[in-house]
Amino acid sequence: MHLAKASIHITFLYQPLLFNIMDYLDVLIIFRLAMKYFHQQFDPLYVIDEAKRYKFIGKRKTRKMKTKYAKCLPGTTTKEMFSEFIWDLLPVLTFEQLTILLASMGCQPLVKELQEVHRPGRIFCAKRYSTHLVAFHKNLKSLLDDNGFVDKVRALENLAMVARLKLARTVNLEARQNDANELSIVMWLRAQQFRDETQDQRMSILNEMMAGLPNDIDNSLAHVIALTQTAVNFALLGRVEASLAVVQEVKQLVDSCDEQFAVSVACHDIQYVFRILYDKTKDKAYLDKVLEECDLGIQSLEQVIPDDRMLLERLFKLNMTQSLLSITPQLDINDELPCSTVNRLFAQSLTQQVRNQHFQGIEKRREFIYMLSVARLNELENNIELALEYATRAVAILEDGLYFANDLDRAESFLRRIYQKALPIEVV
């Protein structure tokens, strides 16, 4: 049994190509289980030969990898070598090929564990996706995140009033359905503006939304929004069991909902619930749930044209990044949350994806969160000079206009923290 050769240190998995083969949750599970089998006697040349024997890689790939790892001998392997090796190999393997390769290396216990926890990503293909609705949300959310309104709350109140008038005057049933869904999105975004305020304000908005719903159309999107925001409120209040019970109710409702955008909405708010619970409880299980919901949210957008899904995709990826780097939903740094090498490498890959694939036309708020996340990542890697540069850029973005009342204070507090690490004198 080649136990030493079965030790796979899976680190740089999260490059874009891999997303075509395994989803985020698969890779996270693989990494965490494989780490149990870490050993310095790992032999990359043996793994390359096995991959070639099973025809998982071709002659050119085999030759290239053997040349690169010719000096990587058993007993000298470091975690960094593992990381680079997996970066080269795994993007060309499916989950099934990986398990075959591990089994051939005599690592049946790991294979068994992987097969017990692995499940394919959910497929969303039987629902209706209103492309107009996705574009409506993207355009309005972009305006909000670019500080396109002097007073966001007042602007959304006015938009809600216009949407109600439009709905009241519309006779065509299909048009009424679309108008009602647009109103629900406006109310959803209104509720999000009260991140730091009392939950009473959020619930008042949700009650207002539900009270104005017509009964001749499908109101499932509004019901999903009302439930997910209720779960958010419970989470903020520390009522963990109540929040999780509502999350389960949402999932059941979404499964029977015809409108695909409701899936995206549910994933957005449920991951936010788990981010809050992770911050409050320090339970790593909630971090896994954040990653899972964000992954499902990205999957739910597969049928949408790239331009319209871009905003939500980068939002999901940056939310994953923040949780991985111990950045709370209120943008504080929670040093009590663990930030392992795995988390940092995953976060690094996600920020690279955002930069390479999702940065064109990025909203100011997403750009701010990106800069803050990269600053935090560099702080954790002890690259203080780069951390200082990105933290300064994050603060500069907010100086053009606040998004939430405390955002600038938190960004400046983080900047002072970095200055304290960069300078030998105390910064006040």
TORGU-111527 format. One record per residue (C-alpha): y, x, z; residue number from 1. Coordinates in Angstrom, 2 decimals, always signed. Example, Ala and Ser with C-alpha at 12.3 -4.5 7.8 and 13.67 -1.06 7.14 Angstrom:
# TORGU-111527
{node {-4.50 +12.30 +7.80} 1} {node {-1.06 +13.67 +7.14} 2} 
This chain:
# TORGU-111527
{node {+0.00 +0.00 +0.00} 1} {node {+3.31 +1.48 -1.10} 2} {node {+5.30 +0.28 +1.91} 3} {node {+7.88 +3.00 +1.46} 4} {node {+8.27 +2.10 -2.19} 5} {node {+8.67 -1.54 -1.25} 6} {node {+11.90 -0.83 +0.59} 7} {node {+14.62 -2.34 -1.56} 8} {node {+18.21 -2.08 -0.36} 9} {node {+19.95 -4.81 -2.32} 10} {node {+23.69 -4.28 -2.20} 11} {node {+25.61 -4.31 -5.46} 12} {node {+23.92 -7.45 -6.71} 13} {node {+26.97 -9.56 -7.18} 14} {node {+28.19 -8.42 -10.54} 15} {node {+29.00 -11.06 -13.16} 16} {node {+25.90 -10.53 -15.29} 17} {node {+23.62 -11.33 -12.38} 18} {node {+25.07 -14.81 -12.02} 19} {node {+23.24 -15.74 -15.23} 20} {node {+19.93 -14.92 -13.53} 21} {node {+20.17 -15.71 -9.81} 22} {node {+22.70 -17.77 -7.89} 23} {node {+24.72 -16.52 -4.94} 24} {node {+22.40 -17.99 -2.32} 25} {node {+19.32 -16.40 -3.92} 26} {node {+20.89 -12.96 -3.84} 27} {node {+22.10 -13.28 -0.26} 28} {node {+18.61 -14.33 +0.88} 29} {node {+16.99 -11.48 -1.06} 30} {node {+19.31 -8.92 +0.45} 31} {node {+18.92 -10.04 +4.06} 32} {node {+15.14 -10.18 +3.87} 33} {node {+14.78 -6.95 +1.91} 34} {node {+16.86 -5.09 +4.52} 35} {node {+13.97 -5.60 +6.95} 36} {node {+11.93 -3.27 +4.74} 37} {node {+14.47 -0.48 +4.45} 38} {node {+12.95 +3.00 +4.47} 39} {node {+14.17 +6.44 +3.38} 40} {node {+10.89 +7.07 +1.57} 41} {node {+11.90 +4.63 -1.16} 42} {node {+10.94 +6.03 -4.58} 43} {node {+13.15 +4.73 -7.42} 44} {node {+11.12 +6.49 -10.12} 45} {node {+8.02 +4.55 -9.06} 46} {node {+9.94 +1.28 -9.26} 47} {node {+11.21 +2.19 -12.72} 48} {node {+7.66 +2.90 -13.91} 49} {node {+6.45 -0.43 -12.51} 50} {node {+9.30 -2.32 -14.17} 51} {node {+8.44 -0.66 -17.48} 52} {node {+4.71 -1.36 -17.05} 53} {node {+5.41 -5.06 -16.66} 54} {node {+7.83 -4.86 -19.61} 55} {node {+10.75 -6.04 -17.47} 56} {node {+12.83 -3.18 -18.89} 57} {node {+12.68 -1.48 -22.27} 58} {node {+12.28 +2.15 -23.28} 59} {node {+16.02 +2.80 -23.51} 60} {node {+16.70 +1.38 -20.04} 61} {node {+13.72 +3.29 -18.63} 62} {node {+14.88 +6.59 -20.10} 63} {node {+18.45 +6.09 -18.93} 64} {node {+17.45 +5.24 -15.35} 65} {node {+14.88 +8.05 -15.08} 66} {node {+17.50 +10.56 -16.16} 67} {node {+19.99 +9.23 -13.65} 68} {node {+17.58 +9.15 -10.69} 69} {node {+15.47 +12.21 -11.52} 70} {node {+16.68 +14.01 -8.38} 71} {node {+16.34 +11.00 -6.08} 72} {node {+13.15 +11.99 -4.23} 73} {node {+11.32 +10.15 -1.43} 74} {node {+12.64 +11.22 +1.97} 75} {node {+16.13 +11.94 +0.65} 76} {node {+17.15 +8.41 -0.29} 77} {node {+20.36 +7.13 +1.27} 78} {node {+21.75 +3.61 +1.44} 79} {node {+24.32 +4.59 -1.17} 80} {node {+21.54 +5.66 -3.56} 81} {node {+19.76 +2.35 -2.95} 82} {node {+22.94 +0.46 -3.72} 83} {node {+23.55 +2.22 -7.00} 84} {node {+19.91 +1.90 -8.04} 85} {node {+19.87 -1.84 -7.47} 86} {node {+23.21 -2.14 -9.25} 87} {node {+21.47 -0.70 -12.29} 88} {node {+18.16 -2.56 -12.06} 89} {node {+18.51 -6.06 -10.72} 90} {node {+20.86 -7.57 -13.30} 91} {node {+17.99 -7.50 -15.82} 92} {node {+15.44 -9.21 -13.51} 93} {node {+14.82 -12.86 -12.86} 94} {node {+13.76 -14.04 -9.40} 95} {node {+10.17 -14.38 -10.64} 96} {node {+10.16 -10.85 -12.09} 97} {node {+11.51 -9.49 -8.84} 98} {node {+8.68 -11.05 -6.83} 99} {node {+6.08 -9.72 -9.30} 100} {node {+7.57 -6.23 -9.04} 101} {node {+7.62 -6.35 -5.24} 102} {node {+4.03 -7.58 -5.12} 103} {node {+2.91 -4.72 -7.37} 104} {node {+4.52 -2.33 -4.90} 105} {node {+2.38 -3.71 -2.09} 106} {node {+5.12 -5.69 -0.42} 107} {node {+3.43 -9.07 -0.14} 108} {node {+5.08 -9.94 +3.22} 109} {node {+8.53 -9.73 +1.65} 110} {node {+7.37 -11.69 -1.40} 111} {node {+5.98 -14.42 +0.85} 112} {node {+9.23 -14.68 +2.80} 113} {node {+11.29 -14.81 -0.38} 114} {node {+9.16 -17.56 -1.89} 115} {node {+9.36 -19.61 +1.31} 116} {node {+13.15 -19.67 +1.39} 117} {node {+13.95 -19.54 -2.32} 118} {node {+15.00 -22.73 -4.03} 119} {node {+16.60 -23.08 -7.46} 120} {node {+20.27 -23.96 -7.57} 121} {node {+21.04 -27.67 -7.79} 122} {node {+21.55 -28.97 -11.29} 123} {node {+24.35 -31.42 -11.95} 124} {node {+23.71 -32.96 -15.33} 125} {node {+23.21 -36.68 -14.83} 126} {node {+26.72 -37.54 -13.67} 127} {node {+29.89 -38.53 -15.50} 128} {node {+32.55 -35.86 -15.59} 129} {node {+35.99 -37.25 -16.39} 130} {node {+37.66 -34.32 -18.12} 131} {node {+41.06 -35.98 -17.74} 132} {node {+40.51 -36.18 -13.98} 133} {node {+39.67 -32.47 -13.71} 134} {node {+42.75 -31.56 -15.74} 135} {node {+44.90 -33.89 -13.60} 136} {node {+43.78 -32.14 -10.43} 137} {node {+44.21 -28.68 -11.95} 138} {node {+47.75 -29.38 -13.14} 139} {node {+48.90 -30.94 -9.87} 140} {node {+47.18 -28.34 -7.68} 141} {node {+48.70 -25.55 -9.80} 142} {node {+52.18 -26.96 -9.28} 143} {node {+51.61 -27.09 -5.54} 144} {node {+50.19 -23.57 -5.37} 145} {node {+53.01 -22.18 -7.52} 146} {node {+55.69 -23.72 -5.30} 147} {node {+56.63 -26.05 -8.13} 148} {node {+58.03 -28.62 -5.66} 149} {node {+60.89 -28.02 -3.26} 150} {node {+59.25 -30.39 -0.76} 151} {node {+55.52 -30.70 -1.41} 152} {node {+54.89 -33.55 +1.03} 153} {node {+57.77 -35.64 -0.31} 154} {node {+56.74 -34.95 -3.91} 155} {node {+53.18 -36.10 -3.22} 156} {node {+54.42 -39.21 -1.43} 157} {node {+56.47 -40.09 -4.52} 158} {node {+53.53 -39.41 -6.83} 159} {node {+51.31 -41.64 -4.69} 160} {node {+53.88 -44.45 -4.92} 161} {node {+54.04 -44.10 -8.72} 162} {node {+50.23 -44.05 -8.93} 163} {node {+49.98 -47.27 -6.90} 164} {node {+52.52 -49.01 -9.13} 165} {node {+50.67 -47.84 -12.21} 166} {node {+47.36 -49.08 -10.80} 167} {node {+48.83 -52.47 -9.91} 168} {node {+50.12 -53.00 -13.47} 169} {node {+46.97 -51.84 -15.28} 170} {node {+44.56 -54.51 -16.52} 171} {node {+41.99 -52.54 -18.50} 172} {node {+39.05 -51.77 -16.19} 173} {node {+38.42 -48.27 -17.47} 174} {node {+42.11 -47.40 -17.15} 175} {node {+42.16 -48.85 -13.62} 176} {node {+39.22 -46.63 -12.70} 177} {node {+41.08 -43.58 -13.90} 178} {node {+44.32 -44.63 -12.15} 179} {node {+42.50 -45.19 -8.86} 180} {node {+40.81 -41.79 -9.09} 181} {node {+44.17 -40.13 -9.78} 182} {node {+45.62 -41.85 -6.71} 183} {node {+42.69 -40.57 -4.64} 184} {node {+43.34 -37.01 -5.81} 185} {node {+47.03 -37.29 -4.91} 186} {node {+46.11 -38.54 -1.43} 187} {node {+43.52 -35.76 -1.05} 188} {node {+46.15 -33.13 -1.85} 189} {node {+48.60 -34.86 +0.51} 190} {node {+46.11 -34.57 +3.37} 191} {node {+45.65 -30.86 +2.63} 192} {node {+49.34 -30.21 +3.25} 193} {node {+48.82 -30.80 +6.98} 194} {node {+46.60 -27.81 +7.64} 195} {node {+48.42 -26.70 +10.80} 196} {node {+49.58 -30.09 +12.03} 197} {node {+47.86 -32.75 +14.10} 198} {node {+44.81 -34.52 +12.72} 199} {node {+46.58 -37.86 +13.23} 200} {node {+48.72 -37.18 +10.18} 201} {node {+45.72 -36.46 +8.00} 202} {node {+43.87 -39.55 +9.18} 203} {node {+46.94 -41.70 +8.62} 204} {node {+47.00 -40.59 +4.98} 205} {node {+43.30 -41.29 +4.56} 206} {node {+43.66 -44.75 +6.08} 207} {node {+46.53 -45.43 +3.72} 208} {node {+44.37 -44.36 +0.77} 209} {node {+41.44 -46.55 +1.74} 210} {node {+43.61 -49.57 +2.45} 211} {node {+45.03 -49.56 -1.06} 212} {node {+41.77 -49.42 -2.98} 213} {node {+41.03 -52.24 -5.42} 214} {node {+37.57 -53.81 -5.14} 215} {node {+36.86 -54.22 -8.86} 216} {node {+36.13 -50.53 -9.57} 217} {node {+33.98 -47.63 -8.31} 218} {node {+35.72 -46.17 -5.25} 219} {node {+33.11 -43.53 -4.48} 220} {node {+35.52 -40.62 -5.06} 221} {node {+37.92 -42.04 -2.48} 222} {node {+35.07 -42.58 -0.02} 223} {node {+33.89 -38.98 -0.50} 224} {node {+37.42 -37.72 +0.18} 225} {node {+37.79 -39.90 +3.28} 226} {node {+34.48 -38.70 +4.69} 227} {node {+34.94 -35.00 +3.94} 228} {node {+38.41 -34.99 +5.45} 229} {node {+37.02 -36.76 +8.52} 230} {node {+34.44 -33.98 +8.79} 231} {node {+37.26 -31.43 +8.54} 232} {node {+39.12 -33.17 +11.37} 233} {node {+36.05 -33.20 +13.60} 234} {node {+35.49 -29.50 +12.90} 235} {node {+39.09 -28.66 +13.79} 236} {node {+38.68 -30.56 +17.05} 237} {node {+35.53 -28.58 +17.86} 238} {node {+33.28 -31.63 +17.56} 239} {node {+30.48 -29.76 +15.81} 240} {node {+27.74 -32.40 +15.90} 241} {node {+30.08 -35.16 +14.74} 242} {node {+31.33 -32.98 +11.89} 243} {node {+27.80 -32.10 +10.74} 244} {node {+26.75 -35.77 +10.89} 245} {node {+29.59 -36.72 +8.55} 246} {node {+28.68 -33.85 +6.21} 247} {node {+25.18 -35.28 +5.88} 248} {node {+26.66 -38.69 +5.14} 249} {node {+28.81 -37.14 +2.42} 250} {node {+25.81 -35.47 +0.80} 251} {node {+23.94 -38.77 +0.64} 252} {node {+26.96 -40.49 -0.88} 253} {node {+27.46 -37.75 -3.47} 254} {node {+23.84 -38.00 -4.60} 255} {node {+24.42 -41.64 -5.56} 256} {node {+27.90 -41.12 -6.99} 257} {node {+28.36 -41.28 -10.78} 258} {node {+31.59 -39.25 -10.85} 259} {node {+30.83 -35.54 -11.08} 260} {node {+34.24 -34.50 -9.76} 261} {node {+33.21 -36.06 -6.45} 262} {node {+30.59 -33.28 -6.20} 263} {node {+33.27 -30.62 -6.63} 264} {node {+35.49 -32.33 -4.05} 265} {node {+32.62 -32.58 -1.58} 266} {node {+31.68 -28.91 -1.99} 267} {node {+35.32 -27.90 -1.54} 268} {node {+35.75 -29.76 +1.73} 269} {node {+32.27 -29.09 +3.11} 270} {node {+32.66 -25.33 +2.67} 271} {node {+35.98 -25.67 +4.51} 272} {node {+34.18 -27.44 +7.35} 273} {node {+31.67 -24.59 +7.57} 274} {node {+34.45 -22.00 +7.46} 275} {node {+36.06 -23.68 +10.47} 276} {node {+32.75 -23.88 +12.33} 277} {node {+31.98 -20.23 +11.56} 278} {node {+35.34 -19.23 +13.02} 279} {node {+34.84 -21.37 +16.13} 280} {node {+31.17 -20.71 +16.89} 281} {node {+30.61 -17.21 +15.45} 282} {node {+27.24 -18.50 +14.20} 283} {node {+26.21 -16.59 +11.05} 284} {node {+24.31 -19.63 +9.81} 285} {node {+27.65 -21.23 +8.98} 286} {node {+28.63 -18.25 +6.85} 287} {node {+25.48 -18.82 +4.80} 288} {node {+26.45 -22.47 +4.44} 289} {node {+29.95 -21.50 +3.25} 290} {node {+28.40 -19.36 +0.52} 291} {node {+25.92 -22.07 -0.43} 292} {node {+28.54 -24.82 -0.75} 293} {node {+30.87 -22.58 -2.76} 294} {node {+27.99 -21.71 -5.07} 295} {node {+27.15 -25.40 -5.52} 296} {node {+30.83 -26.09 -6.17} 297} {node {+30.87 -23.51 -8.95} 298} {node {+27.68 -24.97 -10.42} 299} {node {+29.24 -28.42 -10.39} 300} {node {+31.92 -27.17 -12.82} 301} {node {+29.53 -25.92 -15.50} 302} {node {+30.27 -28.80 -17.88} 303} {node {+34.04 -28.32 -17.65} 304} {node {+35.96 -26.27 -20.20} 305} {node {+36.89 -22.82 -18.84} 306} {node {+40.64 -23.46 -18.69} 307} {node {+40.21 -26.54 -16.48} 308} {node {+37.57 -25.11 -14.14} 309} {node {+39.33 -21.77 -13.62} 310} {node {+41.42 -22.89 -10.64} 311} {node {+38.52 -24.26 -8.62} 312} {node {+36.24 -21.34 -9.51} 313} {node {+38.65 -18.76 -8.19} 314} {node {+39.35 -20.96 -5.17} 315} {node {+35.63 -21.08 -4.33} 316} {node {+35.22 -17.34 -4.84} 317} {node {+38.24 -16.46 -2.72} 318} {node {+37.08 -18.80 +0.04} 319} {node {+33.76 -16.98 +0.10} 320} {node {+35.63 -13.70 +0.19} 321} {node {+37.76 -14.72 +3.16} 322} {node {+34.78 -15.79 +5.24} 323} {node {+32.88 -12.62 +4.37} 324} {node {+35.88 -10.56 +5.54} 325} {node {+36.44 -12.52 +8.78} 326} {node {+39.65 -14.14 +7.53} 327} {node {+39.94 -17.58 +9.10} 328} {node {+41.04 -20.76 +7.28} 329} {node {+44.43 -20.30 +8.97} 330} {node {+44.57 -16.73 +7.54} 331} {node {+44.17 -14.94 +10.86} 332} {node {+41.84 -11.95 +11.18} 333} {node {+39.06 -12.80 +13.61} 334} {node {+37.74 -9.44 +14.80} 335} {node {+35.02 -11.20 +16.79} 336} {node {+33.29 -12.16 +13.55} 337} {node {+30.91 -9.52 +12.18} 338} {node {+31.85 -7.87 +8.93} 339} {node {+28.79 -5.96 +7.81} 340} {node {+28.37 -3.62 +4.88} 341} {node {+26.66 -6.47 +3.06} 342} {node {+29.64 -8.74 +3.57} 343} {node {+32.08 -6.09 +2.40} 344} {node {+30.13 -5.30 -0.74} 345} {node {+29.74 -8.95 -1.63} 346} {node {+33.45 -9.53 -1.01} 347} {node {+34.30 -6.51 -3.13} 348} {node {+32.31 -7.89 -6.03} 349} {node {+33.92 -11.33 -5.69} 350} {node {+37.44 -9.88 -5.68} 351} {node {+36.55 -7.83 -8.75} 352} {node {+35.36 -10.97 -10.49} 353} {node {+38.56 -12.79 -9.63} 354} {node {+40.57 -9.86 -10.93} 355} {node {+38.56 -9.43 -14.13} 356} {node {+37.71 -13.05 -14.99} 357} {node {+40.09 -15.38 -13.17} 358} {node {+43.41 -13.59 -12.78} 359} {node {+45.16 -14.76 -15.93} 360} {node {+47.51 -17.58 -14.98} 361} {node {+46.60 -17.31 -11.31} 362} {node {+48.68 -19.49 -8.99} 363} {node {+50.97 -17.75 -6.51} 364} {node {+49.02 -18.98 -3.50} 365} {node {+45.71 -17.74 -4.94} 366} {node {+47.38 -14.43 -5.80} 367} {node {+48.61 -14.15 -2.20} 368} {node {+45.12 -14.82 -0.83} 369} {node {+43.67 -12.32 -3.29} 370} {node {+46.14 -9.63 -2.16} 371} {node {+45.49 -10.38 +1.50} 372} {node {+41.72 -10.25 +0.94} 373} {node {+41.88 -6.92 -0.91} 374} {node {+44.13 -5.52 +1.83} 375} {node {+41.60 -6.60 +4.47} 376} {node {+38.75 -5.13 +2.42} 377} {node {+40.53 -1.79 +2.22} 378} {node {+41.30 -1.91 +5.94} 379} {node {+37.58 -2.30 +6.65} 380} {node {+36.81 +0.62 +4.33} 381} {node {+39.49 +2.66 +6.13} 382} {node {+41.51 +2.97 +2.93} 383} {node {+44.71 +2.43 +4.90} 384} {node {+47.10 +3.47 +2.13} 385} {node {+45.66 +0.86 -0.25} 386} {node {+45.48 -1.72 +2.53} 387} {node {+49.18 -1.16 +3.17} 388} {node {+49.99 -1.54 -0.52} 389} {node {+48.13 -4.85 -0.91} 390} {node {+49.36 -6.26 +2.41} 391} {node {+52.93 -5.49 +1.35} 392} {node {+52.36 -7.27 -1.95} 393} {node {+50.91 -10.28 -0.12} 394} {node {+54.01 -10.56 +2.07} 395} {node {+56.29 -10.17 -0.97} 396} {node {+54.65 -13.15 -2.68} 397} {node {+55.36 -15.38 +0.30} 398} {node {+58.99 -14.34 +0.51} 399} {node {+59.68 -16.48 -2.57} 400} {node {+58.79 -19.59 -0.57} 401} {node {+56.42 -20.57 +2.21} 402} {node {+53.23 -22.50 +1.57} 403} {node {+52.42 -23.35 +5.16} 404} {node {+54.78 -22.81 +8.05} 405} {node {+52.83 -19.95 +9.62} 406} {node {+51.60 -18.14 +6.50} 407} {node {+54.40 -15.57 +6.40} 408} {node {+54.09 -14.89 +10.13} 409} {node {+50.37 -14.24 +9.73} 410} {node {+50.82 -12.05 +6.67} 411} {node {+53.54 -10.01 +8.40} 412} {node {+51.37 -9.70 +11.51} 413} {node {+48.57 -8.28 +9.38} 414} {node {+51.03 -5.90 +7.70} 415} {node {+52.19 -4.64 +11.11} 416} {node {+48.56 -4.14 +12.06} 417} {node {+48.05 -1.92 +9.01} 418} {node {+51.26 +0.00 +9.75} 419} {node {+49.94 +0.71 +13.23} 420} {node {+46.86 +2.28 +11.68} 421} {node {+48.90 +4.23 +9.15} 422} {node {+51.52 +5.67 +11.49} 423} {node {+51.13 +7.78 +14.61} 424} {node {+53.84 +5.78 +16.40} 425} {node {+53.72 +2.23 +17.67} 426} {node {+55.19 -0.38 +15.33} 427} {node {+56.92 -3.31 +17.02} 428} 
